[in-house]
């Protein structure tokens, strides 16, 4: 089939590459001409495992191409996917101006029947607004249908998530459009859930909110574990062994971050209030998440007394491993707080260093070429992102590098007993009281 993806950011580019890889002919549109130029040169503006090879493979096979022309995209695609940004506004609600702009552009160039798909994460009833906008600006009599098809991609495993989805949600009110969408997804051999548009739009916000709730729940438990002298990992294992609950998203740490969860939880709160059914539980989820990093910074301050002029090594800047995304990263938030208190911060991240150099406070931190270089002469090591390479470091070598043997493990990647056996003072999240070796 001929498909068009409007918006070549994280979701759009990954979706386009994967659609092309199963045999569809895909045009990715973006109004950022520099980004399009970069893509045409074979360069990928984001880091996502497997994505660069997938893009190059399908460009070479002539199943994937890029353009800055919406007109070209509308002419090409039988199905037009809208995958543009939906950033948060000051009150937490969603800025839908990019969606509205694309809807008007599609209407301008629409000549014959198309299926228009909301792929971006949008508030419920957005599909209705998109349909109204296209109807208002399109030529009289031109046929189209609007469908909701939310994405469930996790940064760091997005290609696998799209190629091997656990479910595909398609919301629509037209049998013609639904049949076309099922044909689009036929190569993926995954369960398809067909709903009305409003239900499909709610599913994405409800899913992300539930996952954020699980994270905040185990982080609240971690605080109780610290007070009781229990180990949150053992507690999480016990909870997660219940098949009704599951172990995923029950890892205590610094809290959730990234480009999706904070935005989507705030948006769902705003949506619920606009609908007259306030989702107050999610406000507590946000409060717990904010408190988690406050508690962590307090523990660093308590151990070091004053942070001013202390040399601190921070491992991790991306909001999670296997991505270079530093948007709304808890690790970045943490570094900014340490810098604000006058700490001498040296950072290292396997993939996010280049993007971190663009942060507003980047000139006040130092960037190391490796994890061990960052730890050299450090008075404390802070683990902010759970990159696998950090968990596998030689603790004996690390101990020799550091000036004082103090570890603040914000992701619980080290075994406390192993750390203390090498002479470290160890503080994790919800790990109870870890005895220091004498």
N, C-alpha and C positions, 0 to 999 in steps of 0.2 A: 504494500500500500504506500501511497504518498502521504507523508506526515510533515507537519510544520511545527516547530517549537519556537514560540515567541518569548525571548528571554534566554540568554545563554550563560546564566550564572551557574551556581552549584547544581541546582535541581535540573535546569533546562539542559545543560551540557551533558550531564550524566544520563538523563532520560533519552536525549537524542542519540548519544553514542550506543546505548543499549538497544534502542529500537532499530538502529541501523544494523547492529550485529546480528539480529534475528531475521534480517532480510528486507525490512522496510527501507524506503528511500526517503531520507530525512533532510530537511532544510532547517538549520538553526538560525534564528533572526536575533539580532541585538542592535539597539540604537547607539551603542558605544562603538564607534568606528575603529578606535584603537584596539579594543578587545577583538573585534572581528579580524583586524589585520594580524594581530598576534596569533589567533587561531588558524588563519590562512597560512601563516608561516610555520605551522606545526608545533607551536608552543602552547602549553596548557597553563592558564593563569592561576590554577588552584592545584593543591596536592591532594590526590585521592588515589589510594592503591588500585592499580590496574586501569585507571581511566586514560592515561596518556597513550598506552599501547592500544587500547580499544579505539580511541579517536583516530590515531594514525592508520590503523588497520582499515577502518571503514571509509576514511577519506581516500585512501589508496584504491579501495574497491569501488569508489564513486557512489557509495550509498549514503554518504554524509558530506554536506557542504555548509558553508556559512555565508551570511549576507547581512547587510544593514538595512535592507529594503523590506518593509512590511508588505508592500504591494507584491513583491516577488514571492514572499512566503504565503500570502493568501491565494495567489494564483496557483502555487504548487500543491498545497496540501488539501487532501480530502478531509482531513481532520486537523484542526488548528488548536494546539495546546498553549494555554497562557501560563507561563512560568516566570512571571516578573516579580520583583520584590514586593512584600507587604509589610513595610517597617512599622514599628510602634509609634504612636503619637504620645504627647506628654501625659495624657490621662490614661494611657494603657490601651486605648482603642487602636484599631488598625487603620493605617493610612492606605486607602484604596485608590489613590489618584493614579498609580501606575496601571492598575486594572482597568479603570475607567478610560484612560488614554488609549490603551490597546484596543478596548472594545470599540471606541470611536474610529480608530484606524482600520480595524477589520471591516466595520460597516462601510467605510469609505470605498474599499476596494472589492467588496463582495459582489460577485456577478452571478453565482449559481450556488446550489445547496452545499453547505458545509456544516460539519459538527464542530462547535466551539467548546473547548474543554477547559474548565478551571482546574489547573494543576497546582497553582499556588495555594498556600494555606490561607483561607479566607473565612470571614464570619458567615454564619448561617444567613441565608437569604441573598447572598451576593450573586448567586446564579440568576435569581430573578432580576436583579439590577442590571447585570450584564445583558440579559435578553432584552430588557426594556431599552437600554442604551443602543444596542445594535438595531433594534426595530425602529427607533427614533431617527437614526442617522443613515440607515441603509436605503437603497433604492426601493421604491414600492414594489411589492410582490416577490422580492428575493426571499428564498426559503433558507432556513437554518434551524438548528437546534442547539441548545446549551446543555452541557453535561458537567457534572462534578466528578472528578477522578483524583482524590487526594493522594499525595505521595507519602510514603512511610520510609524514607531513606535515612539511614544513620551515617553521619560523616565517619569516614574510616572504613566503612563496609558497604558503601552505597552501591557499587557495581554489583556485588553479590546480592544485596537486597533487591535490586531491580531485576536481575537475571533469574533469581530464585525466590520470588516473593512468597510470603506465607498466606497472603490474600490480596485480591485486587478488588477495590471498591469502585463501583460505577453507579452514580446517581443520575437518573434522568426520567423524563416523563414521556419520551417518544420511543416507540418500538423500533422505528427506523434508525434512530441514533444509537440505541442500545445494541442493535444487531451489528452496526459498524464498529462500535467499541469492543464488542466481544471478538470480532475479527482481528482488531489491532492486537489484542492480548492473547490470541489463540496460540502463538508460538511459545508462550511462557509456561503453559501447562500448569496453571495455578488455580486454586479455587476462586471463583468470581462471585462477589456479593453484590446483587443488584438492588438498589434502593431508590427512593425518591431523592431529589436534589438536596433538600434541606437536611435529610438524615445523613447523607454522604458528607455534607459540609460539617456537620456536628461530630462525626466520627473522628476526624483528625484532631480537633481540639480536645475531645473527650479522651482520646488515647494518650496524647502527650501529657494531659493534666493528670491522668492516672499514674503514668510512669514517674512524673515529678512528685506525686504524692508518695509513691513507694520510696523514692530517694529521701524525701524529707522525713518519712516515718522512721527509716533506719537511722537517720542522723539524730532524730529525737531520742531514739533508743540508745545511741552511742553516748549521749550525755548522761543517761541513767546508768549505763555500764561504767562510765568513769567514776560516778559517785558511789557505785556499789562494789567496785573492784572486780567487775566481770569483763569478759572479752566479747566485743560486739561481733567479731567474726564467727565465733562459736555460736552466739545467739542467732546470727543471720543464717548460719548453716542449719540450725535446728528449725527455724521458721521456714526456710526455703525448701526443706525436705518435704514439706506438705505440698502435694501436687496441686492443691487448690490455690497456693500462693506462688510457689516457684522462687528460685534463687536470684534470677535476673533483677537488676536494679535494687538489690539489697546490699550494696557495698557502701559502707559509711565513708565519708570523706569531707571535702571542703564544700560540698553542695553542687547543685547543677548549674550549668552555665551554657554558653554557646548561643548560636543564632536562632535557635528554635524554642527551647523550653521557657526561658524568661519571657520572651515575647508572646508565646502562645498562652501561657498561664495568665499573664496580664490581659491579653485580649479576651480570653474566655470569661474572666471576671467582668470585664466591661460589657461583653455580650449579654451575660446573664442579667446584669443590672439594667441594661437597655430593654431587655425582654420582661422586666419586672419580676424576675426570679433570682435574686442575688445568690451567688454560689460562695457563701462565706467560708466554707471549708478551704477553698483555694487561697484565701487571704492568709489563713494559718500556715498553709504550705509555703507561701512566700516568706512569711515571718520566720519560720524555722530555717529556711534556706539562708536568709540574711544573717541569722544569729550564728550559724555554723562557722562562717569565716570570722565573725567577731570573736568567738570563743577561741579560735585557733590563734589569731593575732594576740589575744590576751595571754595565751599560754607561752608564746614566744617572749612577750614583754615580761611576763612573770619570771621566766628563767634567766633572761639576760639583763633585767632591771631596766636599763636604758638602751634603746636601739641606736641612738645617735653615734655615728662613727664606728659602729660594729660592722665588721666585714661578714656579710651573709651570702652564702651560695644558694641560689634557687634553681632547682632542676624542673623545667617544664614551663611553657608559656601558652601553648595551645590549650583549648578548653577540654580536650580529650586527646588520647593518643591516636596515631595514624591520620592526623590532619594537620594542616598549617593554619587553621582558622583560630584567630585570637579575638574574634568578636564576642563581647560579653563573657570573656574568659575569667573564671574565678582566679586562675593563676596570675593573670595580668592585674586584676583587682588587688590581689595580695601584694604583688611587687610594688604597685603604686602606693599602697599604704605604708610599706616599709620605707620607701624612698621619702615619703612625706614626713616620717619621723627621723630622717637624717641618717638612715642606715647606708652603708657602702655596699651596694647590691651588685653581685656578679651573676649573670643568668646564662643558662644554656638550654636549648631545646633542639631536638634532632631535625625538625622541619620548619618551625615557626620563626626562626631568627630574623629572616628577611622582612617578614611582615611586621614583626615586633619593632624593627628599627623605625617604623613610621608612627609609633605611639607618641602621644604628646610629651611624655616624660622620658623618652628614649635617651636624650642627651645626659640624663642624670643616672644612668645605669651603665654597667660594662657588660659586653658580650664576650663570652668565652668560646673557644673553638671546640671544646669537649667538656663532658661532665667533670672529668678529673681536673681539668684546668680551672673550671669554675670553683671547685672545692679547695684549690690550693690556698693555704693559710686562712681558711674560713673559720670564723668563730662559731658558726652553726651552719648546718645544711638543712634546707627546707625542700621537701618533695611536694611539688604542686601539681604535676601531671603524671599519670601512671604509665609512662613509656616503658615497654618491656626491657629496654637496654639498661634502665636504671635499676631494675630489680636484680639484674644479673651482675652488678659490679662486684669487684673484689673488695670486700670490706676491710681486709688487712691493708691493702694499698690506700684505700680511702682514709683510714685512720692515720696513716703516715702523712698524707697530704694536708689534713686539717690541723689548724692551730689548737682548737679545743674540740673534743669529741662529743658534739651535741647534735642529735638528729631530730628534726620535727617532721614526722612522716604524715603529710596531709592526705595520703592515698593508701596508707597501710600496705605498702609494697614489701616491707621488710618484716621478717620474723623478729619479734622483740628479743627473744632469747639469743638468737644468732647475733643481733646487733650488740647486745650487752656483753656477749662472750668475747667480742673484739675490743671491749673497753669503751663502747659508746654509751652515753646517756640517751635513752630513747623515749620519745613521746609520740604516740600515734593518735588515732581518733578512736575513742571508745575502747582502748586496750587495757583499761584498768590500771593498776599500779604495777609498773615494771621495775623490779628490783635492780639497783645498780651494783655492779661488781666492785668489791672492795679490794 
